Amino acid sequence: MNRRQILNALAATATTGLPASLGWSAAQARSATDRLPALHPGAITDVRGVKVGHFTETRRPTGCTVILTEAGATGGVDVRGSAPGTRETDLLNPTNLVEKVNAVLLSGGSAFGLEAATGVVKYLEERKIGYPVGAAGVVPIVPAAILFDLGVGDPKIRPDATAGYKACEAAVAGPFLQGSVGAGTGATIGKLWGMARAMKGGIGTASVRAGGITVGAIVAVNAVGDVIDPATGRILAGARTEDGKGLQDTVASALRGTLSPGMRPGTATTIGVIACDAKLTKVQCQKLAQIAHDGFARTINPVHTHFDGDTIFALATGASELTGNMLLLGVLAAEAMSRAVVNAILAARGWEGLPAASDLKI
């Protein structure tokens, strides 16, 4: 049997549940653990010209993540959720002036977390990186998006300008941590029945390469819906049953007509960045951001709800000197984003009543 056949066989026979420490037997926990896939390889930093840095708040689960493109990258954005919290998205409209982006910030803290972008601007201005404005120097271009994590820990603690600056100082061009760090620190998923039945989300990354071009994704998964492994169709994590010992299956509940939402609108949101080293226009970047949302649709269900502010930014560094084929890039973008979503859930760690997919391990 090949790997896909093995995973499908396990998925067909395994019982969904939580580990013995949360009320399940060792045999049940082992069965569920065997079903978990391995992390997908690669990172958005495989794209030349991209660095990533996290700031993780130690006083409560929250934080921010910066994606630096210090040499500049053509930018685009596509907002699909109905409750977004963003900065500088209008600037990325192809009809508007500025072409290049110097960084993108992803942050927890709801609208308060947008303050962290000020720290990124300060960091870049000190290094004279930004849009040139003559004698006045430069204006760093830093679009940003936030997710709602104020329901986890003390809501008065949220990322600020200092957090954004420290994330820049921590930025690297190589491997970096995934899971419950940076913007994914306080992320949760499966929240339609309230936080008491939710599970832990996180931040993930992945990359794919074809035709001499690398496409990478990073995403902070804080969704209303459940997260699914596209390889098997099995739910990895999401809303739990009333007793907390199994997975509810949000969509199946909706089809049975038993959906009874217990959350407030605007308290979720999945945010991410898709980057490539091809040479693209702003119009093409906007299209790439649109197609990358297919990665959300493959892995999160339901997605793009009125409770979410789902947003994807696109960056093209041009470092490969190749002009990208948009059909191929679209395929790669959706695949990279779906893998990054899965990685975010697999790498997440539980926190005070919010179990993670990794808690299925004994």
PEMO-V14011 format. One record per backbone hydrogen bond with DSSP energy under -1.0 kcal/mol. CO is the residue of the C=O (numbers start at 0). NH is the residue of the N-H. If there is no record, write none. Layout:
CO | NH
CO | NH
This chain:
1 | 5
2 | 6
3 | 7
4 | 8
5 | 9
6 | 10
7 | 11
8 | 12
9 | 13
18 | 21
18 | 23
19 | 22
24 | 28
25 | 29
26 | 30
27 | 31
28 | 32
29 | 33
32 | 35
40 | 206
42 | 45
43 | 46
46 | 49
50 | 67
51 | 171
52 | 65
54 | 63
59 | 61
61 | 56
62 | 107
63 | 54
64 | 105
65 | 52
66 | 103
67 | 50
68 | 71
72 | 100
73 | 315
75 | 313
77 | 311
84 | 145
86 | 143
89 | 92
92 | 95
98 | 74
100 | 72
101 | 68
103 | 66
104 | 144
105 | 64
106 | 146
108 | 111
109 | 112
110 | 113
111 | 114
112 | 115
113 | 116
114 | 117
115 | 119
116 | 120
117 | 121
118 | 122
119 | 123
120 | 124
121 | 125
123 | 128
124 | 127
130 | 138
132 | 135
133 | 136
136 | 132
138 | 130
140 | 101
140 | 102
142 | 104
143 | 86
144 | 106
146 | 109
148 | 151
153 | 156
159 | 163
160 | 164
161 | 165
162 | 166
163 | 167
164 | 168
165 | 169
167 | 170
171 | 51
178 | 180
178 | 202
180 | 183
181 | 184
186 | 200
188 | 198
190 | 193
191 | 261
193 | 196
194 | 197
196 | 239
198 | 188
201 | 220
202 | 178
203 | 218
205 | 216
207 | 214
209 | 212
212 | 209
213 | 276
214 | 207
215 | 274
216 | 205
217 | 272
218 | 203
219 | 270
223 | 190
224 | 189
225 | 300
226 | 235
226 | 236
228 | 231
228 | 232
233 | 228
236 | 226
238 | 247
240 | 243
245 | 240
248 | 252
249 | 253
250 | 254
251 | 255
252 | 257
253 | 256
267 | 147
269 | 310
270 | 219
271 | 312
272 | 217
273 | 314
274 | 215
275 | 316
276 | 319
277 | 317
280 | 284
281 | 285
282 | 286
283 | 287
284 | 288
285 | 289
286 | 290
287 | 291
289 | 292
290 | 293
291 | 294
292 | 296
293 | 297
295 | 299
298 | 227
300 | 225
304 | 81
306 | 267
307 | 82
309 | 79
309 | 80
310 | 271
311 | 77
312 | 273
313 | 75
314 | 275
315 | 73
317 | 320
321 | 278
324 | 328
325 | 329
326 | 330
327 | 331
328 | 332
329 | 333
330 | 334
331 | 335
332 | 336
333 | 337
334 | 338
335 | 339
336 | 340
337 | 341
338 | 342
339 | 343
340 | 344
341 | 345
342 | 346
350 | 353
353 | 350
354 | 199
355 | 358
356 | 359
357 | 360
